[in-house]
C-alpha cells in the first residue's frame, strides 16, 4: 500500500527545507502555502556554519549561496564612541569547515523554491492554501484543514503533518490553545538596505551602541567590481517601555527614514556615518522584536512543529533561519531511523525541543549582544580601553558559552557526523 504524503503547512525557509529533505530521502510530500505568489521579501539574514553544512548536504553549495549572499569574515561589537568591544572571525575564517553566509532573505527563499521546483515539480507546492487546523485520525493518518484563497475549504489526509507556519502558527495554536500571547520585550527594529561601501574587513557583521539603542550592519552581496558598492543590510533598534504592550495595529509595516533617524543622529565615526547610511535607503520596515514562550512539546500525535512555529526567537543570536534548516534535517534523520511515523516526530522532539527552548530564552536575554549590556552597566558604553571594562578572558568566555548553547561550537560541529548520510532513505 502506498504511504500517504507528508503534509507541510508553510512554504517559508523551514517548510521548503523540510520539503527538500523529504525529497532527498525518498518521502512524498505536499507543501501548502497561504500566499498565492511567493516573492523575494525581507532583508538580511545570517546562515550559520551548522546550517550551511546542511545546505551543502542538500546539494545547495557555495556557487548557489554566492548568488544570494556573501561569506561573513568577522563578527564585531563596538561601543558608543566607536571603539571595539569584541571581534572574532566567522565561518571558515574562524576554523569551521563551512562558511557563514550573510544573505538576502528573500533571494535565499527564492533559491530554495527554485531548487524544490526543479527537483520535485510544481505539483508538490500548492499556493493559496492556508492550513487552519488538523485532525489526528483513528487509522493513524492526519488530516490538514485547508482554506483556499477563494475561501473554499478542503480536508487533505496524509501520513504526518509538519507545522512550518511561522510565529502566528494555526497548528501551534490548536496544539497549545492556552499558550501565552506573543511576547514583546520592548525593542523596536527598523530594517533596510543601502548601497554603500562595506566597512572593516569588507564582510563584517557589526553591532554598534548599547542594548537600549544600537545598529546592526553587514553586507549581503558581493561588492560591484566597478563601484565597490555592496548591498548593506542594517537594523536600527531602540528599546522602550513595554508595560502597555505593543500598541500598533500590526506587527510589520513600511515607514519612512524620518520616523526613526533622530535616534541615531550624531553617530558618525571616521569609519562609518550612520545617518548617511540610513538616508541612503528609500524605505525601512518597522517591527517589534517578538518571540513566544517555549512550549513543553512540539508534537501532537502525527503532527509536529518546526521553525518559527516551534521556537520563534529574538534575532539577537542570528540563528532563527539556521535553526529552521537544522530542524528540517534532524526531522529527516529521524524518519530515516524510525520511518514516516509518529515515533520519528517524538524522537525529533526529544532531541531538539528542550535545548532549542533554552536558546529562545538565552536570546531573550540579549544573546551574544549581552556584552553590550555588560559594557553599558560598567561604563555607559563609552571607554578608551575595553580591557579596563571587561577583561579579554571574560569576553571570550561569554561568547564561547553562547556558541556552545546555540549549537555551533567549532570543534563540536567540525567533528560531528553528517545529520543525513549521502544516499540515506527513509522507510516508507
Residue pairs with C-beta under 8 A, 6 or more apart in sequence:
3 28
3 159
3 340
3 428
4 141
4 157
4 158
4 159
5 27
5 28
5 29
5 30
5 158
5 159
6 22
6 27
6 28
6 29
6 30
6 158
6 159
6 160
6 161
6 162
6 340
7 29
7 30
7 32
7 131
7 142
7 144
7 156
7 158
7 160
7 161
7 162
8 15
8 18
8 19
8 29
8 30
8 31
8 32
8 161
8 162
8 164
9 15
9 32
9 131
9 144
9 161
9 162
9 163
9 164
9 165
9 169
9 170
9 171
10 31
10 32
10 33
10 34
10 131
10 163
10 164
10 165
10 166
10 169
10 307
10 309
11 31
11 32
11 33
11 35
11 38
11 113
11 125
11 127
12 109
12 164
12 166
12 307
12 308
12 324
13 105
13 108
13 109
13 112
13 307
13 321
13 324
13 325
14 164
14 306
14 307
14 308
14 309
14 324
14 325
14 327
14 328
15 31
15 33
15 162
15 164
15 165
15 307
16 31
16 109
16 112
16 113
16 116
17 54
17 58
17 112
17 324
17 325
17 327
17 328
17 329
18 29
18 162
18 164
18 306
18 327
18 328
18 331
18 332
19 29
19 31
19 116
19 120
19 124
19 125
20 58
20 60
20 112
20 115
20 116
20 119
20 328
21 58
21 328
21 329
21 331
21 332
21 420
22 28
22 29
22 332
22 335
22 426
23 29
23 116
23 119
23 120
23 124
24 58
24 332
24 420
25 332
25 335
25 336
25 420
25 424
25 425
25 426
26 425
26 426
26 428
27 332
27 335
27 340
27 426
27 428
28 428
29 120
29 124
30 124
30 125
30 126
30 156
30 158
31 116
31 124
31 125
31 126
32 126
32 129
32 130
32 131
32 144
32 146
32 156
33 125
33 126
33 127
33 128
33 129
34 128
34 129
34 130
34 131
34 165
35 127
35 128
36 127
36 128
36 149
37 127
38 109
38 110
38 113
38 127
39 106
39 110
40 104
40 106
40 107
40 109
40 110
41 105
41 106
41 109
42 104
42 105
42 106
42 109
43 104
43 105
43 106
43 191
43 192
43 193
43 220
43 233
43 285
44 102
44 103
44 104
44 105
44 191
44 193
44 218
44 220
44 233
45 102
45 103
45 104
45 105
45 108
45 318
45 320
45 321
46 72
46 100
46 101
46 102
46 103
46 205
46 218
46 318
46 319
46 321
46 322
47 55
47 65
47 69
47 100
47 101
47 102
47 103
47 108
47 321
47 322
47 325
48 100
48 318
48 319
48 322
48 406
48 408
49 91
49 96
49 97
49 98
49 99
49 100
49 408
49 413
50 98
50 322
50 326
50 407
50 408
50 413
51 321
51 322
51 323
51 325
51 326
52 65
52 91
52 98
52 99
52 100
52 101
53 97
53 98
53 413
54 325
54 326
54 328
54 329
54 419
55 61
55 65
55 325
56 62
56 98
57 329
57 418
57 419
57 420
57 422
58 115
58 329
60 111
60 112
60 115
62 99
64 111
64 115
65 99
65 101
65 103
65 108
65 111
66 222
67 107
67 111
68 103
68 104
68 107
68 108
68 110
68 111
69 101
69 102
69 103
69 104
69 107
69 108
69 220
69 221
70 101
70 102
70 103
70 203
70 219
70 220
70 221
70 222
70 230
71 91
71 92
71 99
71 100
71 101
71 102
71 203
72 90
72 91
72 99
72 100
72 101
72 102
72 203
72 204
72 205
72 218
73 89
73 90
73 91
73 93
73 201
73 202
73 203
73 204
74 87
74 88
74 89
74 90
74 93
74 200
74 201
74 203
74 204
74 205
75 87
75 88
75 89
75 90
75 204
75 205
75 368
76 84
76 85
76 86
76 87
76 88
76 200
76 204
76 205
76 206
76 207
77 84
77 85
77 86
77 87
77 206
77 207
77 208
77 369
77 371
77 372
78 84
78 85
78 206
78 207
78 208
78 209
79 85
79 209
79 375
79 381
79 382
79 383
79 386
80 209
80 210
80 380
80 381
80 382
81 381
81 382
81 383
82 208
82 269
82 270
82 271
82 272
83 383
83 384
83 386
84 386
85 371
85 372
85 375
85 386
85 390
85 395
86 371
86 386
86 395
86 399
88 94
88 399
89 95
90 100
90 205
91 98
91 99
91 100
91 101
92 98
92 99
94 410
95 410
95 414
96 408
96 410
96 413
96 414
97 413
97 414
102 203
102 205
102 218
102 219
102 220
102 233
103 220
104 220
104 221
104 231
104 233
105 321
108 321
113 125
116 124
116 125
117 125
128 148
128 149
128 150
129 146
129 147
129 148
129 149
129 154
130 146
130 147
130 148
130 170
131 144
131 145
131 146
131 161
131 163
131 165
131 170
131 171
132 145
132 146
132 147
132 170
133 144
133 145
133 170
133 171
133 174
134 142
134 143
134 144
134 145
134 161
134 171
134 174
134 303
135 142
135 143
135 145
135 155
136 142
136 300
136 301
136 302
136 303
137 143
137 157
140 302
140 342
141 157
141 158
141 159
141 302
142 157
142 158
142 159
142 160
142 161
142 301
142 302
142 303
143 155
143 156
143 157
143 158
144 155
144 156
144 157
144 158
144 161
145 153
145 154
145 155
146 153
146 154
146 155
146 156
147 153
148 154
159 302
159 340
159 341
160 302
160 303
160 304
160 340
160 341
160 342
160 344
160 345
161 171
161 302
161 303
161 304
162 304
162 305
162 306
162 331
163 169
163 171
163 172
163 175
163 303
163 304
163 305
163 306
163 309
163 310
164 305
164 306
164 307
164 309
164 324
165 171
165 172
165 309
166 307
166 308
166 309
166 312
167 182
167 290
167 291
167 292
167 308
167 309
167 312
169 305
169 308
169 309
171 303
171 305
171 309
172 179
172 295
172 305
172 309
172 310
173 179
175 295
175 300
175 303
175 305
176 295
179 292
179 293
179 295
180 292
180 293
182 251
182 290
182 291
182 292
183 290
183 291
183 292
183 293
183 364
184 242
184 245
184 246
184 288
184 289
184 290
185 239
185 242
185 289
185 314
185 364
186 239
186 240
186 241
186 242
187 237
187 238
187 239
187 240
187 288
187 289
187 314
188 237
188 238
188 239
188 240
188 286
188 287
188 288
188 289
189 235
189 236
189 237
189 286
189 287
189 288
189 289
190 235
190 236
190 237
190 255
190 259
190 260
190 284
190 285
190 286
191 233
191 234
191 235
191 236
191 284
191 285
191 287
192 233
192 234
192 257
192 278
192 281
192 283
192 284
192 285
193 220
193 231
193 232
193 233
193 234
193 281
194 231
194 232
194 234
194 277
194 278
194 280
194 281
195 229
195 230
195 231
195 232
195 280
196 229
196 230
196 232
196 277
196 280
197 223
197 228
197 229
197 230
198 204
198 219
198 223
198 230
198 232
199 206
199 217
199 271
199 272
200 206
200 271
202 219
202 223
203 218
203 219
204 218
205 216
205 217
205 218
205 318
206 215
206 216
206 217
206 218
207 214
207 215
207 216
207 369
207 372
208 214
208 215
208 216
208 217
208 267
208 272
208 274
209 215
209 267
209 372
209 381
210 372
210 373
210 375
210 376
210 380
210 381
211 239
211 366
211 369
211 370
211 372
211 373
211 376
212 238
212 239
212 376
213 237
213 238
213 239
213 263
213 264
214 237
214 369
214 372
215 234
215 235
215 236
215 237
215 264
215 267
215 274
216 234
216 235
216 237
217 232
217 233
217 234
217 235
217 272
217 277
218 232
218 233
219 230
219 231
219 232
219 233
220 230
220 231
220 232
220 233
221 230
221 231
222 230
223 229
223 230
224 230
232 277
234 277
234 278
234 281
235 315
236 260
236 261
236 263
236 264
236 278
236 284
237 289
238 260
238 263
246 288
246 290
248 288
251 287
251 288
251 290
252 285
252 286
252 287
253 285
253 286
253 287
254 283
254 284
254 285
254 286
255 283
255 284
255 285
255 286
256 283
256 284
257 278
257 279
257 281
257 283
257 284
259 284
259 286
260 284
260 286
261 275
261 278
261 279
264 274
264 275
264 278
265 275
266 275
267 274
267 275
268 274
268 275
268 276
278 284
289 314
289 315
290 312
290 314
291 312
291 313
291 314
291 360
291 363
291 364
292 312
292 360
294 311
294 357
294 360
294 361
295 310
295 357
296 353
297 349
297 353
298 304
298 305
298 306
298 310
298 348
298 349
298 352
298 353
299 305
299 342
299 345
299 346
299 348
299 349
301 342
302 341
302 342
302 345
303 345
304 331
304 345
304 348
304 349
306 324
306 327
306 328
306 331
307 323
307 324
307 327
308 320
308 324
310 327
310 353
310 356
311 323
311 356
311 357
311 359
311 360
312 320
312 360
313 319
313 320
313 323
313 359
313 360
313 363
313 364
314 360
314 363
314 364
314 367
315 363
316 363
316 366
316 367
316 368
316 369
317 359
317 362
317 363
317 367
317 368
317 402
317 406
319 359
319 363
319 406
319 407
319 408
323 356
323 359
323 407
326 407
326 419
327 348
327 352
329 419
329 420
330 348
330 351
330 352
330 419
331 344
331 345
331 348
332 419
332 420
332 426
333 419
333 420
333 424
334 344
334 345
334 347
334 348
334 351
335 341
335 344
335 426
336 420
336 424
336 425
336 426
336 427
337 344
337 347
338 344
338 347
339 426
339 427
339 428
340 426
340 427
340 428
355 405
355 407
358 405
359 405
359 406
359 407
362 402
362 405
362 406
366 372
366 373
367 402
368 398
368 399
368 402
370 398
370 402
371 390
371 395
371 398
371 399
372 381
374 390
374 398
375 381
375 383
375 386
375 389
375 390
378 389
378 390
379 389
383 389
386 395
400 409
403 409
403 410
404 412
407 413
